[in-house]
């Protein structure tokens, strides 16, 4: 019948994969055959754990995921992974149910799950953007603060203007990196032109 290979993913480092691992072991996946991605979103296809799981499955094996949204967060990505597995002779188990693209009901169910996973990801992005816009309007989201105060920037410009200081010396005097010195100089150049 082939081996069971498991895959689990969570989007943030703070989240725990224990529940997903328990589901996979409950479905018969050996602990040493579970591949994980922690802190990576499903919209990002570059996931080392997923790559390892896909490399581990062979024809006749079954890739087991707790839910489709752990595997993919977009309809095209879910279909691509499903079609790739099918072409390789690998079955896909979604929480214990085998995806069978030859069965119209199974195919419809798979596509519906993919649509809901993508919808959920889109809602999350929309809520995040709305929250950031509200915070920005209230002055609570200002972005990264400059490393140098306005007064320090003015002094850096004055010192640079004398021609007596190199960029390296300015970096040392103000305890900043080369990029910060150039950023201050460029900002001044762009406001005077």
mmCIF file of the C-alpha atoms, coordinates in Angstrom:
data_MODEL
# 
_entry.id   MODEL 
# 
loop_
_atom_site.group_PDB 
_atom_site.id 
_atom_site.type_symbol 
_atom_site.label_atom_id 
_atom_site.label_alt_id 
_atom_site.label_comp_id 
_atom_site.label_asym_id 
_atom_site.label_entity_id 
_atom_site.label_seq_id 
_atom_site.pdbx_PDB_ins_code 
_atom_site.Cartn_x 
_atom_site.Cartn_y 
_atom_site.Cartn_z 
_atom_site.occupancy 
_atom_site.B_iso_or_equiv 
_atom_site.pdbx_formal_charge 
_atom_site.auth_seq_id 
_atom_site.auth_comp_id 
_atom_site.auth_asym_id 
_atom_site.auth_atom_id 
_atom_site.pdbx_PDB_model_num 
ATOM 1   C CA . UNK A 1 1   ? 0.000   0.000  0.000   1.00 0.00 ? 1   UNK A CA 1 
ATOM 2   C CA . UNK A 1 2   ? 2.959   2.355  0.391   1.00 0.00 ? 2   UNK A CA 1 
ATOM 3   C CA . UNK A 1 3   ? 4.051   4.621  3.204   1.00 0.00 ? 3   UNK A CA 1 
ATOM 4   C CA . UNK A 1 4   ? 2.230   7.448  4.939   1.00 0.00 ? 4   UNK A CA 1 
ATOM 5   C CA . UNK A 1 5   ? 4.146   10.742 4.879   1.00 0.00 ? 5   UNK A CA 1 
ATOM 6   C CA . UNK A 1 6   ? 2.786   13.626 6.952   1.00 0.00 ? 6   UNK A CA 1 
ATOM 7   C CA . UNK A 1 7   ? 3.020   17.373 6.550   1.00 0.00 ? 7   UNK A CA 1 
ATOM 8   C CA . UNK A 1 8   ? 2.013   20.104 9.017   1.00 0.00 ? 8   UNK A CA 1 
ATOM 9   C CA . UNK A 1 9   ? 2.473   23.867 8.954   1.00 0.00 ? 9   UNK A CA 1 
ATOM 10  C CA . UNK A 1 10  ? 1.805   26.911 11.114  1.00 0.00 ? 10  UNK A CA 1 
ATOM 11  C CA . UNK A 1 11  ? 2.124   30.536 10.044  1.00 0.00 ? 11  UNK A CA 1 
ATOM 12  C CA . UNK A 1 12  ? 3.936   31.989 13.041  1.00 0.00 ? 12  UNK A CA 1 
ATOM 13  C CA . UNK A 1 13  ? 6.755   30.824 15.267  1.00 0.00 ? 13  UNK A CA 1 
ATOM 14  C CA . UNK A 1 14  ? 4.537   31.403 18.313  1.00 0.00 ? 14  UNK A CA 1 
ATOM 15  C CA . UNK A 1 15  ? 1.969   28.832 17.153  1.00 0.00 ? 15  UNK A CA 1 
ATOM 16  C CA . UNK A 1 16  ? 2.203   25.195 18.230  1.00 0.00 ? 16  UNK A CA 1 
ATOM 17  C CA . UNK A 1 17  ? 2.174   22.205 15.886  1.00 0.00 ? 17  UNK A CA 1 
ATOM 18  C CA . UNK A 1 18  ? 1.221   19.651 18.572  1.00 0.00 ? 18  UNK A CA 1 
ATOM 19  C CA . UNK A 1 19  ? -2.450  19.376 17.551  1.00 0.00 ? 19  UNK A CA 1 
ATOM 20  C CA . UNK A 1 20  ? -1.553  18.838 13.894  1.00 0.00 ? 20  UNK A CA 1 
ATOM 21  C CA . UNK A 1 21  ? 1.106   16.257 14.808  1.00 0.00 ? 21  UNK A CA 1 
ATOM 22  C CA . UNK A 1 22  ? -1.440  14.427 16.978  1.00 0.00 ? 22  UNK A CA 1 
ATOM 23  C CA . UNK A 1 23  ? -3.900  14.332 14.070  1.00 0.00 ? 23  UNK A CA 1 
ATOM 24  C CA . UNK A 1 24  ? -1.223  12.942 11.755  1.00 0.00 ? 24  UNK A CA 1 
ATOM 25  C CA . UNK A 1 25  ? -0.051  10.266 14.199  1.00 0.00 ? 25  UNK A CA 1 
ATOM 26  C CA . UNK A 1 26  ? -3.716  9.416  14.866  1.00 0.00 ? 26  UNK A CA 1 
ATOM 27  C CA . UNK A 1 27  ? -4.108  8.827  11.124  1.00 0.00 ? 27  UNK A CA 1 
ATOM 28  C CA . UNK A 1 28  ? -1.204  6.366  11.231  1.00 0.00 ? 28  UNK A CA 1 
ATOM 29  C CA . UNK A 1 29  ? 1.707   8.546  10.124  1.00 0.00 ? 29  UNK A CA 1 
ATOM 30  C CA . UNK A 1 30  ? 4.919   7.516  11.932  1.00 0.00 ? 30  UNK A CA 1 
ATOM 31  C CA . UNK A 1 31  ? 6.434   10.358 13.977  1.00 0.00 ? 31  UNK A CA 1 
ATOM 32  C CA . UNK A 1 32  ? 9.694   10.212 12.016  1.00 0.00 ? 32  UNK A CA 1 
ATOM 33  C CA . UNK A 1 33  ? 7.820   10.637 8.714   1.00 0.00 ? 33  UNK A CA 1 
ATOM 34  C CA . UNK A 1 34  ? 6.180   13.956 9.631   1.00 0.00 ? 34  UNK A CA 1 
ATOM 35  C CA . UNK A 1 35  ? 7.652   17.050 7.977   1.00 0.00 ? 35  UNK A CA 1 
ATOM 36  C CA . UNK A 1 36  ? 7.038   20.478 9.480   1.00 0.00 ? 36  UNK A CA 1 
ATOM 37  C CA . UNK A 1 37  ? 7.139   24.138 8.557   1.00 0.00 ? 37  UNK A CA 1 
ATOM 38  C CA . UNK A 1 38  ? 6.909   26.656 11.386  1.00 0.00 ? 38  UNK A CA 1 
ATOM 39  C CA . UNK A 1 39  ? 6.569   30.387 10.822  1.00 0.00 ? 39  UNK A CA 1 
ATOM 40  C CA . UNK A 1 40  ? 5.819   30.087 7.099   1.00 0.00 ? 40  UNK A CA 1 
ATOM 41  C CA . UNK A 1 41  ? 2.547   31.043 5.464   1.00 0.00 ? 41  UNK A CA 1 
ATOM 42  C CA . UNK A 1 42  ? 0.704   28.761 3.082   1.00 0.00 ? 42  UNK A CA 1 
ATOM 43  C CA . UNK A 1 43  ? 0.842   31.429 0.382   1.00 0.00 ? 43  UNK A CA 1 
ATOM 44  C CA . UNK A 1 44  ? 4.627   31.040 0.269   1.00 0.00 ? 44  UNK A CA 1 
ATOM 45  C CA . UNK A 1 45  ? 5.465   27.969 -1.831  1.00 0.00 ? 45  UNK A CA 1 
ATOM 46  C CA . UNK A 1 46  ? 9.132   28.041 -0.740  1.00 0.00 ? 46  UNK A CA 1 
ATOM 47  C CA . UNK A 1 47  ? 8.726   25.886 2.365   1.00 0.00 ? 47  UNK A CA 1 
ATOM 48  C CA . UNK A 1 48  ? 11.554  23.508 3.322   1.00 0.00 ? 48  UNK A CA 1 
ATOM 49  C CA . UNK A 1 49  ? 9.278   21.083 5.198   1.00 0.00 ? 49  UNK A CA 1 
ATOM 50  C CA . UNK A 1 50  ? 6.875   20.816 2.252   1.00 0.00 ? 50  UNK A CA 1 
ATOM 51  C CA . UNK A 1 51  ? 9.788   20.320 -0.135  1.00 0.00 ? 51  UNK A CA 1 
ATOM 52  C CA . UNK A 1 52  ? 11.099  17.498 2.075   1.00 0.00 ? 52  UNK A CA 1 
ATOM 53  C CA . UNK A 1 53  ? 7.663   15.857 2.316   1.00 0.00 ? 53  UNK A CA 1 
ATOM 54  C CA . UNK A 1 54  ? 7.160   16.037 -1.454  1.00 0.00 ? 54  UNK A CA 1 
ATOM 55  C CA . UNK A 1 55  ? 10.647  14.586 -1.983  1.00 0.00 ? 55  UNK A CA 1 
ATOM 56  C CA . UNK A 1 56  ? 9.965   11.764 0.499   1.00 0.00 ? 56  UNK A CA 1 
ATOM 57  C CA . UNK A 1 57  ? 6.786   10.444 -1.152  1.00 0.00 ? 57  UNK A CA 1 
ATOM 58  C CA . UNK A 1 58  ? 7.090   7.785  -3.832  1.00 0.00 ? 58  UNK A CA 1 
ATOM 59  C CA . UNK A 1 59  ? 4.572   6.186  -6.162  1.00 0.00 ? 59  UNK A CA 1 
ATOM 60  C CA . UNK A 1 60  ? 2.065   4.272  -4.040  1.00 0.00 ? 60  UNK A CA 1 
ATOM 61  C CA . UNK A 1 61  ? 2.659   6.440  -0.939  1.00 0.00 ? 61  UNK A CA 1 
ATOM 62  C CA . UNK A 1 62  ? 0.123   8.791  0.624   1.00 0.00 ? 62  UNK A CA 1 
ATOM 63  C CA . UNK A 1 63  ? 0.829   12.391 1.641   1.00 0.00 ? 63  UNK A CA 1 
ATOM 64  C CA . UNK A 1 64  ? -1.286  13.110 4.722   1.00 0.00 ? 64  UNK A CA 1 
ATOM 65  C CA . UNK A 1 65  ? -2.160  16.654 5.824   1.00 0.00 ? 65  UNK A CA 1 
ATOM 66  C CA . UNK A 1 66  ? -4.505  17.573 8.691   1.00 0.00 ? 66  UNK A CA 1 
ATOM 67  C CA . UNK A 1 67  ? -6.418  20.078 6.505   1.00 0.00 ? 67  UNK A CA 1 
ATOM 68  C CA . UNK A 1 68  ? -6.005  21.431 2.992   1.00 0.00 ? 68  UNK A CA 1 
ATOM 69  C CA . UNK A 1 69  ? -5.237  24.957 4.237   1.00 0.00 ? 69  UNK A CA 1 
ATOM 70  C CA . UNK A 1 70  ? -2.065  23.592 5.871   1.00 0.00 ? 70  UNK A CA 1 
ATOM 71  C CA . UNK A 1 71  ? -0.892  22.501 2.411   1.00 0.00 ? 71  UNK A CA 1 
ATOM 72  C CA . UNK A 1 72  ? -1.944  25.499 0.307   1.00 0.00 ? 72  UNK A CA 1 
ATOM 73  C CA . UNK A 1 73  ? -3.723  28.843 0.684   1.00 0.00 ? 73  UNK A CA 1 
ATOM 74  C CA . UNK A 1 74  ? -4.671  29.394 -2.950  1.00 0.00 ? 74  UNK A CA 1 
ATOM 75  C CA . UNK A 1 75  ? -6.747  27.432 -5.417  1.00 0.00 ? 75  UNK A CA 1 
ATOM 76  C CA . UNK A 1 76  ? -4.029  27.296 -8.117  1.00 0.00 ? 76  UNK A CA 1 
ATOM 77  C CA . UNK A 1 77  ? -1.394  26.144 -5.620  1.00 0.00 ? 77  UNK A CA 1 
ATOM 78  C CA . UNK A 1 78  ? -3.673  23.458 -4.155  1.00 0.00 ? 78  UNK A CA 1 
ATOM 79  C CA . UNK A 1 79  ? -4.536  22.168 -7.621  1.00 0.00 ? 79  UNK A CA 1 
ATOM 80  C CA . UNK A 1 80  ? -0.888  22.233 -8.683  1.00 0.00 ? 80  UNK A CA 1 
ATOM 81  C CA . UNK A 1 81  ? 0.215   20.193 -5.662  1.00 0.00 ? 81  UNK A CA 1 
ATOM 82  C CA . UNK A 1 82  ? -2.719  17.773 -6.088  1.00 0.00 ? 82  UNK A CA 1 
ATOM 83  C CA . UNK A 1 83  ? -2.043  17.307 -9.812  1.00 0.00 ? 83  UNK A CA 1 
ATOM 84  C CA . UNK A 1 84  ? 1.703   16.843 -9.225  1.00 0.00 ? 84  UNK A CA 1 
ATOM 85  C CA . UNK A 1 85  ? 1.051   14.168 -6.610  1.00 0.00 ? 85  UNK A CA 1 
ATOM 86  C CA . UNK A 1 86  ? -1.473  12.424 -8.873  1.00 0.00 ? 86  UNK A CA 1 
ATOM 87  C CA . UNK A 1 87  ? 0.982   12.408 -11.800 1.00 0.00 ? 87  UNK A CA 1 
ATOM 88  C CA . UNK A 1 88  ? 3.594   10.799 -9.532  1.00 0.00 ? 88  UNK A CA 1 
ATOM 89  C CA . UNK A 1 89  ? 1.154   8.124  -8.354  1.00 0.00 ? 89  UNK A CA 1 
ATOM 90  C CA . UNK A 1 90  ? 0.948   9.564  -4.832  1.00 0.00 ? 90  UNK A CA 1 
ATOM 91  C CA . UNK A 1 91  ? -2.375  9.772  -3.009  1.00 0.00 ? 91  UNK A CA 1 
ATOM 92  C CA . UNK A 1 92  ? -3.377  12.830 -0.983  1.00 0.00 ? 92  UNK A CA 1 
ATOM 93  C CA . UNK A 1 93  ? -5.165  12.424 2.336   1.00 0.00 ? 93  UNK A CA 1 
ATOM 94  C CA . UNK A 1 94  ? -6.919  15.481 3.772   1.00 0.00 ? 94  UNK A CA 1 
ATOM 95  C CA . UNK A 1 95  ? -7.604  14.787 7.420   1.00 0.00 ? 95  UNK A CA 1 
ATOM 96  C CA . UNK A 1 96  ? -8.155  11.109 6.672   1.00 0.00 ? 96  UNK A CA 1 
ATOM 97  C CA . UNK A 1 97  ? -10.247 11.454 3.498   1.00 0.00 ? 97  UNK A CA 1 
ATOM 98  C CA . UNK A 1 98  ? -8.470  10.495 0.285   1.00 0.00 ? 98  UNK A CA 1 
ATOM 99  C CA . UNK A 1 99  ? -8.678  13.014 -2.535  1.00 0.00 ? 99  UNK A CA 1 
ATOM 100 C CA . UNK A 1 100 ? -9.718  11.217 -5.709  1.00 0.00 ? 100 UNK A CA 1 
ATOM 101 C CA . UNK A 1 101 ? -9.741  13.557 -8.728  1.00 0.00 ? 101 UNK A CA 1 
ATOM 102 C CA . UNK A 1 102 ? -11.559 10.878 -10.773 1.00 0.00 ? 102 UNK A CA 1 
ATOM 103 C CA . UNK A 1 103 ? -14.557 11.129 -8.419  1.00 0.00 ? 103 UNK A CA 1 
ATOM 104 C CA . UNK A 1 104 ? -16.603 14.293 -9.190  1.00 0.00 ? 104 UNK A CA 1 
ATOM 105 C CA . UNK A 1 105 ? -17.708 14.679 -5.555  1.00 0.00 ? 105 UNK A CA 1 
ATOM 106 C CA . UNK A 1 106 ? -14.158 14.346 -4.245  1.00 0.00 ? 106 UNK A CA 1 
ATOM 107 C CA . UNK A 1 107 ? -12.908 16.818 -6.844  1.00 0.00 ? 107 UNK A CA 1 
ATOM 108 C CA . UNK A 1 108 ? -15.671 19.295 -5.974  1.00 0.00 ? 108 UNK A CA 1 
ATOM 109 C CA . UNK A 1 109 ? -14.962 18.946 -2.240  1.00 0.00 ? 109 UNK A CA 1 
ATOM 110 C CA . UNK A 1 110 ? -11.227 19.508 -2.821  1.00 0.00 ? 110 UNK A CA 1 
ATOM 111 C CA . UNK A 1 111 ? -11.899 22.625 -4.905  1.00 0.00 ? 111 UNK A CA 1 
ATOM 112 C CA . UNK A 1 112 ? -14.347 23.978 -2.314  1.00 0.00 ? 112 UNK A CA 1 
ATOM 113 C CA . UNK A 1 113 ? -11.779 23.498 0.457   1.00 0.00 ? 113 UNK A CA 1 
ATOM 114 C CA . UNK A 1 114 ? -9.168  25.284 -1.675  1.00 0.00 ? 114 UNK A CA 1 
ATOM 115 C CA . UNK A 1 115 ? -11.575 28.190 -2.316  1.00 0.00 ? 115 UNK A CA 1 
ATOM 116 C CA . UNK A 1 116 ? -12.286 28.521 1.418   1.00 0.00 ? 116 UNK A CA 1 
ATOM 117 C CA . UNK A 1 117 ? -8.559  28.381 2.277   1.00 0.00 ? 117 UNK A CA 1 
ATOM 118 C CA . UNK A 1 118 ? -7.853  31.159 -0.227  1.00 0.00 ? 118 UNK A CA 1 
ATOM 119 C CA . UNK A 1 119 ? -10.848 33.161 1.031   1.00 0.00 ? 119 UNK A CA 1 
ATOM 120 C CA . UNK A 1 120 ? -9.614  32.855 4.618   1.00 0.00 ? 120 UNK A CA 1 
ATOM 121 C CA . UNK A 1 121 ? -6.117  34.046 3.618   1.00 0.00 ? 121 UNK A CA 1 
ATOM 122 C CA . UNK A 1 122 ? -7.620  36.995 1.710   1.00 0.00 ? 122 UNK A CA 1 
ATOM 123 C CA . UNK A 1 123 ? -9.771  37.961 4.724   1.00 0.00 ? 123 UNK A CA 1 
ATOM 124 C CA . UNK A 1 124 ? -6.748  37.841 6.999   1.00 0.00 ? 124 UNK A CA 1 
ATOM 125 C CA . UNK A 1 125 ? -4.773  40.121 4.655   1.00 0.00 ? 125 UNK A CA 1 
ATOM 126 C CA . UNK A 1 126 ? -7.706  42.529 4.392   1.00 0.00 ? 126 UNK A CA 1 
ATOM 127 C CA . UNK A 1 127 ? -8.162  42.706 8.184   1.00 0.00 ? 127 UNK A CA 1 
ATOM 128 C CA . UNK A 1 128 ? -4.436  43.272 8.657   1.00 0.00 ? 128 UNK A CA 1 
ATOM 129 C CA . UNK A 1 129 ? -4.405  46.139 6.147   1.00 0.00 ? 129 UNK A CA 1 
ATOM 130 C CA . UNK A 1 130 ? -7.502  47.688 7.771   1.00 0.00 ? 130 UNK A CA 1 
ATOM 131 C CA . UNK A 1 131 ? -5.938  47.432 11.230  1.00 0.00 ? 131 UNK A CA 1 
ATOM 132 C CA . UNK A 1 132 ? -2.715  49.037 10.013  1.00 0.00 ? 132 UNK A CA 1 
ATOM 133 C CA . UNK A 1 133 ? -4.648  51.854 8.313   1.00 0.00 ? 133 UNK A CA 1 
ATOM 134 C CA . UNK A 1 134 ? -6.568  52.558 11.539  1.00 0.00 ? 134 UNK A CA 1 
ATOM 135 C CA . UNK A 1 135 ? -3.359  52.517 13.604  1.00 0.00 ? 135 UNK A CA 1 
ATOM 136 C CA . UNK A 1 136 ? -1.648  54.806 11.089  1.00 0.00 ? 136 UNK A CA 1 
ATOM 137 C CA . UNK A 1 137 ? -4.574  57.260 11.163  1.00 0.00 ? 137 UNK A CA 1 
ATOM 138 C CA . UNK A 1 138 ? -4.351  57.386 14.964  1.00 0.00 ? 138 UNK A CA 1 
ATOM 139 C CA . UNK A 1 139 ? -0.616  57.990 14.819  1.00 0.00 ? 139 UNK A CA 1 
ATOM 140 C CA . UNK A 1 140 ? 0.246   54.634 16.373  1.00 0.00 ? 140 UNK A CA 1 
ATOM 141 C CA . UNK A 1 141 ? 1.917   53.172 13.293  1.00 0.00 ? 141 UNK A CA 1 
ATOM 142 C CA . UNK A 1 142 ? 4.654   55.455 12.145  1.00 0.00 ? 142 UNK A CA 1 
ATOM 143 C CA . UNK A 1 143 ? 7.154   53.025 10.692  1.00 0.00 ? 143 UNK A CA 1 
ATOM 144 C CA . UNK A 1 144 ? 10.782  52.769 11.672  1.00 0.00 ? 144 UNK A CA 1 
ATOM 145 C CA . UNK A 1 145 ? 12.156  55.814 13.478  1.00 0.00 ? 145 UNK A CA 1 
ATOM 146 C CA . UNK A 1 146 ? 15.322  57.393 12.019  1.00 0.00 ? 146 UNK A CA 1 
ATOM 147 C CA . UNK A 1 147 ? 18.585  56.355 13.672  1.00 0.00 ? 147 UNK A CA 1 
ATOM 148 C CA . UNK A 1 148 ? 19.719  59.954 13.903  1.00 0.00 ? 148 UNK A CA 1 
ATOM 149 C CA . UNK A 1 149 ? 17.741  62.883 15.280  1.00 0.00 ? 149 UNK A CA 1 
ATOM 150 C CA . UNK A 1 150 ? 17.172  65.945 13.095  1.00 0.00 ? 150 UNK A CA 1 
ATOM 151 C CA . UNK A 1 151 ? 19.924  67.722 14.989  1.00 0.00 ? 151 UNK A CA 1 
ATOM 152 C CA . UNK A 1 152 ? 22.376  64.844 14.447  1.00 0.00 ? 152 UNK A CA 1 
ATOM 153 C CA . UNK A 1 153 ? 21.475  64.708 10.749  1.00 0.00 ? 153 UNK A CA 1 
ATOM 154 C CA . UNK A 1 154 ? 22.138  68.440 10.419  1.00 0.00 ? 154 UNK A CA 1 
ATOM 155 C CA . UNK A 1 155 ? 25.530  68.028 12.108  1.00 0.00 ? 155 UNK A CA 1 
ATOM 156 C CA . UNK A 1 156 ? 26.402  65.079 9.850   1.00 0.00 ? 156 UNK A CA 1 
ATOM 157 C CA . UNK A 1 157 ? 25.547  67.196 6.802   1.00 0.00 ? 157 UNK A CA 1 
ATOM 158 C CA . UNK A 1 158 ? 27.611  70.110 8.105   1.00 0.00 ? 158 UNK A CA 1 
ATOM 159 C CA . UNK A 1 159 ? 30.611  67.878 8.791   1.00 0.00 ? 159 UNK A CA 1 
ATOM 160 C CA . UNK A 1 160 ? 30.334  66.198 5.397   1.00 0.00 ? 160 UNK A CA 1 
ATOM 161 C CA . UNK A 1 161 ? 30.022  69.577 3.709   1.00 0.00 ? 161 UNK A CA 1 
ATOM 162 C CA . UNK A 1 162 ? 33.390  70.686 5.099   1.00 0.00 ? 162 UNK A CA 1 
ATOM 163 C CA . UNK A 1 163 ? 35.086  67.936 3.094   1.00 0.00 ? 163 UNK A CA 1 
ATOM 164 C CA . UNK A 1 164 ? 37.272  67.114 6.103   1.00 0.00 ? 164 UNK A CA 1 
ATOM 165 C CA . UNK A 1 165 ? 35.495  63.853 7.024   1.00 0.00 ? 165 UNK A CA 1 
ATOM 166 C CA . UNK A 1 166 ? 35.288  60.591 5.111   1.00 0.00 ? 166 UNK A CA 1 
ATOM 167 C CA . UNK A 1 167 ? 32.165  58.454 5.139   1.00 0.00 ? 167 UNK A CA 1 
ATOM 168 C CA . UNK A 1 168 ? 33.963  55.971 7.413   1.00 0.00 ? 168 UNK A CA 1 
ATOM 169 C CA . UNK A 1 169 ? 34.792  58.752 9.879   1.00 0.00 ? 169 UNK A CA 1 
ATOM 170 C CA . UNK A 1 170 ? 31.171  59.958 9.867   1.00 0.00 ? 170 UNK A CA 1 
ATOM 171 C CA . UNK A 1 171 ? 30.052  56.389 10.525  1.00 0.00 ? 171 UNK A CA 1 
ATOM 172 C CA . UNK A 1 172 ? 32.356  56.220 13.529  1.00 0.00 ? 172 UNK A CA 1 
ATOM 173 C CA . UNK A 1 173 ? 31.441  59.655 14.922  1.00 0.00 ? 173 UNK A CA 1 
ATOM 174 C CA . UNK A 1 174 ? 27.676  58.951 14.766  1.00 0.00 ? 174 UNK A CA 1 
ATOM 175 C CA . UNK A 1 175 ? 27.890  55.179 15.486  1.00 0.00 ? 175 UNK A CA 1 
ATOM 176 C CA . UNK A 1 176 ? 25.830  54.285 12.425  1.00 0.00 ? 176 UNK A CA 1 
ATOM 177 C CA . UNK A 1 177 ? 26.296  52.153 9.329   1.00 0.00 ? 177 UNK A CA 1 
ATOM 178 C CA . UNK A 1 178 ? 27.355  53.286 5.888   1.00 0.00 ? 178 UNK A CA 1 
ATOM 179 C CA . UNK A 1 179 ? 23.766  53.004 4.591   1.00 0.00 ? 179 UNK A CA 1 
ATOM 180 C CA . UNK A 1 180 ? 22.500  55.430 7.248   1.00 0.00 ? 180 UNK A CA 1 
ATOM 181 C CA . UNK A 1 181 ? 25.114  58.053 6.336   1.00 0.00 ? 181 UNK A CA 1 
ATOM 182 C CA . UNK A 1 182 ? 24.296  57.739 2.637   1.00 0.00 ? 182 UNK A CA 1 
ATOM 183 C CA . UNK A 1 183 ? 20.555  57.839 3.389   1.00 0.00 ? 183 UNK A CA 1 
ATOM 184 C CA . UNK A 1 184 ? 20.931  61.158 5.249   1.00 0.00 ? 184 UNK A CA 1 
ATOM 185 C CA . UNK A 1 185 ? 23.046  62.603 2.430   1.00 0.00 ? 185 UNK A CA 1 
ATOM 186 C CA . UNK A 1 186 ? 20.633  61.358 -0.245  1.00 0.00 ? 186 UNK A CA 1 
ATOM 187 C CA . UNK A 1 187 ? 17.595  62.713 1.592   1.00 0.00 ? 187 UNK A CA 1 
ATOM 188 C CA . UNK A 1 188 ? 19.222  66.134 1.659   1.00 0.00 ? 188 UNK A CA 1 
ATOM 189 C CA . UNK A 1 189 ? 20.149  65.940 -2.015  1.00 0.00 ? 189 UNK A CA 1 
ATOM 190 C CA . UNK A 1 190 ? 16.606  64.991 -3.038  1.00 0.00 ? 190 UNK A CA 1 
ATOM 191 C CA . UNK A 1 191 ? 15.039  67.853 -1.006  1.00 0.00 ? 191 UNK A CA 1 
ATOM 192 C CA . UNK A 1 192 ? 17.400  70.462 -2.489  1.00 0.00 ? 192 UNK A CA 1 
ATOM 193 C CA . UNK A 1 193 ? 16.734  69.436 -6.113  1.00 0.00 ? 193 UNK A CA 1 
# 
